[in-house]
Amino acid sequence: MPQLYAYTDGACSGNPGPGGWGVLMIARDADAVLKERELYGGEADTTNNRMELMAAISALEALSRPSDLIIVTDSAYVKNGVTTWIHSWKRRGWKTADNKPVKNIELWQRLETAQARHKVEWRWIKGHAGHVENERADALARAGMAPFKPGKP
């Protein structure tokens, strides 16, 4: 049975500023790539963390049926948030440990909903460290950001 991977990344020019998200989805069987799919998008005024979240959400929402997949991200914010912090936030009524509202709550809730129909393993890798798939996800995120950068028609 093929293994599905989603390599996700977000980018922002200024923080906040124009931003983009990118996803490289790969179905592998042993060491052979069976199929690839690229997704990307962006926003005119956003943050890097929001774009990292949108990449993960977009990967999950792109799947037409419940799937087993591995999401590989260079965002400790996303990985730690979805695997650890979200449980405490929910117990506290979506408040942080210092009783402040969770930032990007609507995206965290959307991510939780999107993840619920799948079996997801989350993996973190260091960004900009020569991981081919992560570099491609980064390039997709930059492509998603490009239409929103100043000077674009």
MDTraj code that builds the backbone (N, CA, C; nanometers):
import mdtraj as md
import numpy as np

residues = "MET PRO GLN LEU TYR ALA TYR THR ASP GLY ALA CYS SER GLY ASN PRO GLY PRO GLY GLY TRP GLY VAL LEU MET ILE ALA ARG ASP ALA ASP ALA VAL LEU LYS GLU ARG GLU LEU TYR GLY GLY GLU ALA ASP THR THR ASN ASN ARG MET GLU LEU MET ALA ALA ILE SER ALA LEU GLU ALA LEU SER ARG PRO SER ASP LEU ILE ILE VAL THR ASP SER ALA TYR VAL LYS ASN GLY VAL THR THR TRP ILE HIS SER TRP LYS ARG ARG GLY TRP LYS THR ALA ASP ASN LYS PRO VAL LYS ASN ILE GLU LEU TRP GLN ARG LEU GLU THR ALA GLN ALA ARG HIS LYS VAL GLU TRP ARG TRP ILE LYS GLY HIS ALA GLY HIS VAL GLU ASN GLU ARG ALA ASP ALA LEU ALA ARG ALA GLY MET ALA PRO PHE LYS PRO GLY LYS PRO".split()
xyz = np.array([
    [0.0847, -0.1192, 0.0000],
    [0.0000, 0.0000, 0.0000],
    [0.0885, 0.1245, 0.0000],
    [0.0607, 0.2215, -0.0852],
    [0.1428, 0.3425, -0.0907],
    [0.1342, 0.4221, 0.0399],
    [0.2421, 0.4928, 0.0709],
    [0.2453, 0.5825, 0.1870],
    [0.2314, 0.7245, 0.1352],
    [0.1436, 0.8010, 0.1971],
    [0.1192, 0.9385, 0.1562],
    [0.1931, 1.0343, 0.2486],
    [0.2663, 1.1269, 0.1872],
    [0.3388, 1.2312, 0.2589],
    [0.2880, 1.3671, 0.2129],
    [0.2827, 1.4629, 0.3047],
    [0.2543, 1.6022, 0.2714],
    [0.3655, 1.6861, 0.3336],
    [0.4444, 1.7487, 0.2489],
    [0.5501, 1.8394, 0.2930],
    [0.4922, 1.9797, 0.2854],
    [0.4910, 2.0500, 0.3986],
    [0.4230, 2.1790, 0.4058],
    [0.5196, 2.2895, 0.4444],
    [0.4909, 2.4110, 0.3946],
    [0.5717, 2.5263, 0.4328],
    [0.4916, 2.6539, 0.4142],
    [0.5288, 2.7545, 0.4907],
    [0.4707, 2.8875, 0.4793],
    [0.5813, 2.9890, 0.4634],
    [0.5476, 3.1023, 0.4019],
    [0.6449, 3.2088, 0.3807],
    [0.5741, 3.3429, 0.3973],
    [0.6498, 3.4419, 0.4396],
    [0.5932, 3.5745, 0.4571],
    [0.7020, 3.6770, 0.4281],
    [0.6658, 3.7838, 0.3584],
    [0.7583, 3.8934, 0.3310],
    [0.7189, 4.0066, 0.4241],
    [0.7913, 4.0182, 0.5335],
    [0.7456, 4.1010, 0.6450],
    [0.6572, 4.0118, 0.7298],
    [0.6392, 4.0454, 0.8529],
    [0.5588, 3.9604, 0.9401],
    [0.4837, 4.0498, 1.0388],
    [0.3686, 4.1046, 1.0027],
    [0.2827, 4.0668, 0.8905],
    [0.3262, 4.1302, 0.7577],
    [0.2677, 4.0733, 0.6533],
    [0.2917, 4.1189, 0.5173],
    [0.2344, 4.0191, 0.4204],
    [0.2707, 4.0316, 0.2922],
    [0.2242, 3.9325, 0.1963],
    [0.2811, 3.7956, 0.2312],
    [0.1996, 3.6928, 0.2157],
    [0.2464, 3.5592, 0.2519],
    [0.1922, 3.4529, 0.1596],
    [0.2548, 3.3351, 0.1685],
    [0.2112, 3.2223, 0.0879],
    [0.2325, 3.0916, 0.1615],
    [0.1623, 2.9902, 0.1158],
    [0.1755, 2.8551, 0.1701],
    [0.1940, 2.7588, 0.0534],
    [0.2645, 2.6504, 0.0816],
    [0.2883, 2.5498, -0.0210],
    [0.2839, 2.4100, 0.0361],
    [0.2388, 2.3157, -0.0470],
    [0.2289, 2.1750, -0.0086],
    [0.2775, 2.0899, -0.1247],
    [0.3674, 1.9986, -0.0950],
    [0.4078, 1.8960, -0.1890],
    [0.3551, 1.7643, -0.1349],
    [0.2597, 1.7047, -0.2054],
    [0.2041, 1.5765, -0.1637],
    [0.2667, 1.4681, -0.2507],
    [0.3130, 1.3626, -0.1851],
    [0.3790, 1.2529, -0.2556],
    [0.3227, 1.1204, -0.2061],
    [0.2819, 1.0359, -0.3001],
    [0.2458, 0.8977, -0.2690],
    [0.3657, 0.8124, -0.3084],
    [0.4189, 0.7361, -0.2114],
    [0.5367, 0.6519, -0.2334],
    [0.5028, 0.5065, -0.2068],
    [0.5654, 0.4204, -0.2855],
    [0.5588, 0.2772, -0.2625],
    [0.7035, 0.2308, -0.2521],
    [0.7453, 0.1900, -0.1347],
    [0.8874, 0.1608, -0.1066],
    [0.9653, 0.2881, -0.1368],
    [1.0600, 0.2834, -0.2276],
    [1.1382, 0.4030, -0.2594],
    [1.0922, 0.4727, -0.3871],
    [0.9884, 0.4222, -0.4512],
    [0.9415, 0.4795, -0.5769],
    [0.8308, 0.5820, -0.5520],
    [0.8395, 0.6942, -0.6208],
    [0.7339, 0.7941, -0.6161],
    [0.6276, 0.7539, -0.7173],
    [0.5049, 0.7360, -0.6696],
    [0.3951, 0.6959, -0.7566],
    [0.3201, 0.8158, -0.8142],
    [0.3051, 0.9189, -0.7311],
    [0.2285, 1.0351, -0.7733],
    [0.2687, 1.1548, -0.6889],
    [0.2702, 1.2726, -0.7515],
    [0.2969, 1.3976, -0.6805],
    [0.1857, 1.4965, -0.7120],
    [0.1600, 1.5832, -0.6165],
    [0.0627, 1.6918, -0.6345],
    [0.1156, 1.8139, -0.5628],
    [0.1078, 1.9291, -0.6277],
    [0.1531, 2.0546, -0.5685],
    [0.0332, 2.1452, -0.5446],
    [0.0318, 2.2077, -0.4274],
    [-0.0727, 2.3029, -0.3909],
    [-0.0058, 2.4288, -0.3380],
    [-0.0640, 2.5435, -0.3661],
    [-0.0121, 2.6665, -0.3071],
    [-0.1166, 2.7765, -0.3147],
    [-0.0979, 2.8762, -0.2305],
    [-0.1869, 2.9913, -0.2267],
    [-0.1249, 3.0985, -0.1405],
    [-0.1947, 3.2074, -0.1224],
    [-0.1390, 3.3151, -0.0422],
    [-0.2422, 3.4190, -0.0050],
    [-0.1944, 3.5179, 0.0675],
    [-0.2781, 3.6280, 0.1144],
    [-0.1963, 3.7557, 0.1123],
    [-0.2658, 3.8682, 0.0999],
    [-0.1990, 3.9978, 0.0910],
    [-0.1413, 4.0445, 0.2245],
    [-0.2104, 4.0143, 0.3338],
    [-0.1677, 4.0648, 0.4645],
    [-0.1865, 3.9541, 0.5679],
    [-0.0752, 3.8898, 0.6044],
    [-0.0837, 3.7730, 0.6919],
    [0.0446, 3.7594, 0.7712],
    [0.0607, 3.6473, 0.8399],
    [0.1837, 3.6196, 0.9148],
    [0.2395, 3.4840, 0.8717],
    [0.3644, 3.4622, 0.9035],
    [0.4275, 3.3354, 0.8722],
    [0.3550, 3.2193, 0.9408],
    [0.3195, 3.2360, 1.0680],
    [0.2505, 3.1281, 1.1395],
    [0.1171, 3.0935, 1.0742],
    [0.0436, 3.1931, 1.0291],
    [-0.0842, 3.1676, 0.9615],
    [-0.0614, 3.0898, 0.8321],
    [0.0437, 3.1219, 0.7608],
    [0.0714, 3.0526, 0.6351],
    [0.1174, 2.9090, 0.6600],
    [0.1936, 2.8870, 0.7676],
    [0.2324, 2.7504, 0.8045],
    [0.1073, 2.6673, 0.8363],
    [0.0141, 2.7262, 0.9094],
    [-0.1107, 2.6572, 0.9413],
    [-0.1926, 2.6305, 0.8147],
    [-0.1999, 2.7281, 0.7254],
    [-0.2774, 2.7105, 0.6023],
    [-0.2203, 2.5993, 0.5151],
    [-0.0890, 2.5841, 0.5157],
    [-0.0286, 2.4752, 0.4379],
    [-0.0768, 2.3398, 0.4900],
    [-0.0733, 2.3208, 0.6215],
    [-0.1182, 2.1935, 0.6802],
    [-0.2677, 2.1723, 0.6573],
    [-0.3472, 2.2758, 0.6768],
    [-0.4917, 2.2669, 0.6548],
    [-0.5199, 2.2295, 0.5093],
    [-0.4522, 2.2966, 0.4174],
    [-0.4754, 2.2726, 0.2749],
    [-0.4391, 2.1300, 0.2350],
    [-0.3332, 2.0771, 0.2922],
    [-0.2950, 1.9383, 0.2636],
    [-0.4065, 1.8438, 0.3063],
    [-0.4576, 1.8626, 0.4263],
    [-0.5627, 1.7744, 0.4783],
    [-0.6944, 1.7912, 0.4037],
    [-0.7295, 1.9159, 0.3723],
    [-0.8569, 1.9414, 0.3045],
    [-0.8541, 1.8978, 0.1583],
    [-0.7365, 1.8804, 0.1011],
    [-0.7248, 1.8378, -0.0389],
    [-0.7559, 1.6896, -0.0572],
    [-0.7548, 1.6149, 0.0516],
    [-0.7779, 1.4705, 0.0430],
    [-0.9272, 1.4422, 0.0333],
    [-0.9672, 1.3692, -0.0693],
    [-1.1094, 1.3455, -0.0939],
    [-1.1687, 1.2354, -0.0060],
    [-1.0828, 1.1534, 0.0543],
    [-1.1336, 1.0467, 0.1416],
    [-1.0409, 1.0336, 0.2626],
    [-1.0908, 0.9745, 0.3706],
    [-1.0044, 0.9557, 0.4876],
    [-0.8772, 0.8806, 0.4483],
    [-0.7644, 0.9304, 0.4977],
    [-0.6346, 0.8773, 0.4564],
    [-0.5397, 0.8669, 0.5741],
    [-0.4409, 0.7799, 0.5593],
    [-0.3266, 0.7751, 0.6495],
    [-0.2179, 0.8578, 0.5832],
    [-0.1627, 0.9545, 0.6535],
    [-0.0568, 1.0331, 0.5936],
    [0.0414, 1.0828, 0.6974],
    [0.1577, 1.1183, 0.6479],
    [0.2632, 1.1775, 0.7283],
    [0.2765, 1.3216, 0.6817],
    [0.2581, 1.4156, 0.7732],
    [0.2787, 1.5563, 0.7409],
    [0.4157, 1.5953, 0.7944],
    [0.4989, 1.6452, 0.7044],
    [0.6346, 1.6868, 0.7374],
    [0.6385, 1.8385, 0.7294],
    [0.6706, 1.9033, 0.8401],
    [0.6720, 2.0486, 0.8482],
    [0.8016, 2.0968, 0.9108],
    [0.8425, 2.2177, 0.8727],
    [0.9577, 2.2791, 0.9383],
    [0.9106, 2.3782, 1.0447],
    [0.7819, 2.3744, 1.0761],
    [0.7242, 2.4647, 1.1753],
    [0.7007, 2.3927, 1.3073],
    [0.7842, 2.4217, 1.4058],
    [0.7625, 2.3668, 1.5397],
    [0.6304, 2.4195, 1.5962],
    [0.5942, 2.5411, 1.5590],
    [0.4678, 2.6016, 1.6016],
    [0.3499, 2.5122, 1.5610],
    [0.3453, 2.4703, 1.4358],
    [0.2356, 2.3865, 1.3888],
    [0.2428, 2.2479, 1.4516],
    [0.3587, 2.1843, 1.4453],
    [0.3701, 2.0473, 1.4975],
    [0.3382, 2.0422, 1.6469],
    [0.4009, 2.1284, 1.7257],
    [0.3761, 2.1276, 1.8700],
    [0.2336, 2.1704, 1.9019],
    [0.1829, 2.2667, 1.8267],
    [0.0472, 2.3140, 1.8510],
    [-0.0561, 2.2049, 1.8321],
    [-0.0467, 2.1319, 1.7217],
    [-0.1489, 2.0322, 1.6889],
    [-0.1310, 1.9017, 1.7664],
    [-0.0084, 1.8705, 1.8081],
    [0.0126, 1.7438, 1.8787],
    [0.0113, 1.7584, 2.0300],
    [0.0391, 1.8780, 2.0815],
    [0.0522, 1.8943, 2.2269],
    [-0.0325, 2.0090, 2.2821],
    [-0.0061, 2.1303, 2.2370],
    [-0.0665, 2.2481, 2.2984],
    [-0.2178, 2.2540, 2.2840],
    [-0.2704, 2.2054, 2.1724],
    [-0.4141, 2.2202, 2.1447],
    [-0.5003, 2.1559, 2.2540],
    [-0.4537, 2.0489, 2.3132],
    [-0.5307, 1.9817, 2.4182],
    [-0.5482, 2.0727, 2.5397],
    [-0.4411, 2.1398, 2.5790],
    [-0.4486, 2.2331, 2.6922],
    [-0.5315, 2.3557, 2.6567],
    [-0.5136, 2.4067, 2.5363],
    [-0.5920, 2.5236, 2.4944],
    [-0.7409, 2.4937, 2.5024],
    [-0.7800, 2.3763, 2.4564],
    [-0.9221, 2.3418, 2.4577],
    [-0.9743, 2.3276, 2.6008],
    [-0.8934, 2.2650, 2.6872],
    [-0.9341, 2.2503, 2.8282],
    [-0.9556, 2.3862, 2.8935],
    [-0.8762, 2.4838, 2.8521],
    [-0.8845, 2.6186, 2.9100],
    [-0.9812, 2.7091, 2.8327],
    [-1.0602, 2.6541, 2.7432],
    [-1.1516, 2.7373, 2.6646],
    [-1.0783, 2.8203, 2.5607],
    [-0.9788, 2.7601, 2.4950],
    [-0.8962, 2.8249, 2.3917],
    [-0.8189, 2.9444, 2.4477],
    [-0.7641, 2.9220, 2.5669],
    [-0.6758, 3.0207, 2.6300],
    [-0.5381, 2.9576, 2.6471],
    [-0.4346, 3.0425, 2.6422],
    [-0.2979, 2.9961, 2.6642],
    [-0.2733, 2.9784, 2.8134],
    [-0.1553, 2.9316, 2.8488],
    [-0.1201, 2.9100, 2.9898],
    [-0.1267, 3.0400, 3.0690],
    [-0.1007, 3.1531, 3.0031],
    [-0.1094, 3.2812, 3.0744],
    [-0.2466, 3.3475, 3.0555],
    [-0.3475, 3.2650, 3.0233],
    [-0.4881, 3.3052, 3.0157],
    [-0.5176, 3.4071, 2.9055],
    [-0.4384, 3.4077, 2.8008],
    [-0.4644, 3.4946, 2.6862],
    [-0.5289, 3.4117, 2.5754],
    [-0.6086, 3.4759, 2.4910],
    [-0.6704, 3.4001, 2.3811],
    [-0.5627, 3.3411, 2.2885],
    [-0.5858, 3.2198, 2.2421],
    [-0.4949, 3.1546, 2.1480],
    [-0.4963, 3.2335, 2.0174],
    [-0.3788, 3.2654, 1.9671],
    [-0.3690, 3.3332, 1.8379],
    [-0.4045, 3.2349, 1.7275],
    [-0.4671, 3.2863, 1.6241],
    [-0.5054, 3.2067, 1.5064],
    [-0.6045, 3.0964, 1.5402],
    [-0.6901, 3.1222, 1.6385],
    [-0.7832, 3.0203, 1.6875],
    [-0.8657, 2.9588, 1.5756],
    [-0.9137, 3.0420, 1.4806],
    [-0.9994, 2.9876, 1.3750],
    [-0.9222, 2.8905, 1.2861],
    [-0.7912, 2.9132, 1.2695],
    [-0.7105, 2.8208, 1.1897],
    [-0.6799, 2.6929, 1.2678],
    [-0.6537, 2.7054, 1.3979],
    [-0.6317, 2.5858, 1.4800],
    [-0.7568, 2.4982, 1.4796],
    [-0.8743, 2.5616, 1.4907],
    [-0.9988, 2.4850, 1.4907],
    [-1.0228, 2.4208, 1.3540],
    [-0.9905, 2.4940, 1.2484],
    [-1.0044, 2.4378, 1.1133],
    [-0.9085, 2.3203, 1.0929],
    [-0.7854, 2.3345, 1.1439],
    [-0.6875, 2.2261, 1.1340],
    [-0.7352, 2.1037, 1.2107],
    [-0.7879, 2.1242, 1.3291],
    [-0.8373, 2.0122, 1.4094],
    [-0.9515, 1.9394, 1.3375],
    [-1.0413, 2.0145, 1.2784],
    [-1.1524, 1.9550, 1.2038],
    [-1.1017, 1.8784, 1.0826],
    [-1.0094, 1.9394, 1.0086],
    [-0.9549, 1.8750, 0.8881],
    [-0.8786, 1.7473, 0.9235],
    [-0.8105, 1.7479, 1.0355],
    [-0.7313, 1.6324, 1.0769],
    [-0.8190, 1.5173, 1.1273],
    [-0.9361, 1.5479, 1.1785],
    [-1.0199, 1.4481, 1.2462],
    [-1.0568, 1.3298, 1.1576],
    [-1.0675, 1.3501, 1.0282],
    [-1.1100, 1.2395, 0.9411],
    [-0.9936, 1.1569, 0.8878],
    [-0.8737, 1.1910, 0.9301],
    [-0.7540, 1.1225, 0.8814],
    [-0.6732, 1.0651, 0.9972],
    [-0.5819, 0.9738, 0.9646],
    [-0.4837, 0.9260, 1.0612],
    [-0.3525, 0.9942, 1.0221],
    [-0.3073, 1.0872, 1.1077],
    [-0.1940, 1.1730, 1.0735],
    [-0.0772, 1.1496, 1.1679],
    [0.0402, 1.1329, 1.1100],
    [0.1651, 1.1340, 1.1857],
    [0.2339, 1.2655, 1.1513],
    [0.2713, 1.3406, 1.2548],
    [0.3364, 1.4700, 1.2348],
    [0.4863, 1.4547, 1.2545],
    [0.5646, 1.5080, 1.1618],
    [0.7102, 1.5070, 1.1721],
    [0.7646, 1.6480, 1.1505],
    [0.8620, 1.6846, 1.2315],
    [0.9301, 1.8134, 1.2165],
    [1.0677, 1.7899, 1.1557],
    [1.1054, 1.8773, 1.0615],
    [1.2417, 1.8786, 1.0084],
    [1.2921, 2.0221, 1.0089],
    [1.4208, 2.0356, 1.0147],
    [1.4816, 2.1682, 1.0109],
    [1.4641, 2.2276, 0.8717],
    [1.4151, 2.3504, 0.8665],
    [1.3951, 2.4181, 0.7389],
    [1.5257, 2.4693, 0.6806],
    [1.5278, 2.4847, 0.5506],
    [1.6436, 2.5388, 0.4785],
    [1.7712, 2.4619, 0.5124],
    [1.7561, 2.3308, 0.5202],
    [1.8690, 2.2451, 0.5568],
    [1.8976, 2.1407, 0.4487],
    [1.8499, 2.1685, 0.3265],
    [1.8813, 2.0791, 0.2167],
    [1.7860, 1.9630, 0.1975],
    [1.6742, 1.9598, 0.2703],
    [1.5731, 1.8557, 0.2487],
    [1.5006, 1.8886, 0.1184],
    [1.5154, 1.8055, 0.0183],
    [1.4641, 1.8343, -0.1160],
    [1.3146, 1.8662, -0.1142],
    [1.2366, 1.7840, -0.0471],
    [1.0917, 1.8045, -0.0464],
    [1.0537, 1.9323, 0.0287],
    [1.1232, 1.9618, 0.1366],
    [1.0969, 2.0849, 0.2103],
    [1.1331, 2.2066, 0.1267],
    [1.2404, 2.1977, 0.0515],
    [1.2792, 2.3093, -0.0357],
    [1.1738, 2.3305, -0.1443],
    [1.1164, 2.2223, -0.1952],
    [1.0095, 2.2366, -0.2955],
    [0.8842, 2.2984, -0.2329],
    [0.8513, 2.2582, -0.1112],
    [0.7360, 2.3178, -0.0427],
    [0.7604, 2.4671, -0.0202],
    [0.8836, 2.5030, 0.0135],
    [0.9194, 2.6438, 0.0317],
    [0.9030, 2.7204, -0.0995],
    [0.9484, 2.6626, -0.2096],
    [0.9338, 2.7278, -0.3407],
    [0.7856, 2.7466, -0.3749],
    [0.7024, 2.6483, -0.3411],
    [0.5585, 2.6609, -0.3641],
    [0.4984, 2.7723, -0.2783],
    [0.5422, 2.7822, -0.1535],
    [0.4942, 2.8892, -0.0656],
    [0.5317, 3.0255, -0.1224],
    [0.6524, 3.0370, -0.1755],
    [0.6945, 3.1634, -0.2360],
    [0.6146, 3.1938, -0.3628],
    [0.5805, 3.0894, -0.4378],
    [0.4943, 3.1084, -0.5559],
    [0.3558, 3.1563, -0.5136],
    [0.3054, 3.1038, -0.4027],
    [0.1762, 3.1468, -0.3511],
    [0.1776, 3.2907, -0.3031],
    [0.2919, 3.3352, -0.2548],
    [0.3063, 3.4715, -0.2045],
    [0.3262, 3.5719, -0.3187],
    [0.3849, 3.5286, -0.4284],
    [0.4287, 3.6183, -0.5358],
    [0.3214, 3.7166, -0.5842],
    [0.1977, 3.6751, -0.6070],
    [0.0976, 3.7716, -0.6564],
    [0.0651, 3.8849, -0.5585],
    [0.0997, 3.8658, -0.4328],
    [0.0633, 3.9627, -0.3299],
    [0.1777, 4.0560, -0.2919],
    [0.2961, 4.0325, -0.3477],
    [0.4111, 4.1180, -0.3150],
    [0.3963, 4.2533, -0.3823],
    [0.4447, 4.3590, -0.3177],
    [0.4340, 4.4937, -0.3753],
    [0.4979, 4.4979, -0.5146],
    [0.4365, 4.5784, -0.6014],
    [0.4885, 4.5940, -0.7358],
    [0.4308, 4.4960, -0.8346],
    [0.3459, 4.4028, -0.7867],
    [0.2831, 4.3071, -0.8772],
    [0.1543, 4.3684, -0.9321],
    [0.1254, 4.3476, -1.0603],
    [0.0015, 4.4045, -1.1192],
    [-0.1235, 4.3425, -1.0613],
])
top = md.Topology()
chain = top.add_chain()
for i, resn in enumerate(residues, 1):
    res = top.add_residue(resn, chain, resSeq=i)
    for name in ("N", "CA", "C"):
        top.add_atom(name, md.element.get_by_symbol(name[0]), res)
traj = md.Trajectory(xyz[None], top)
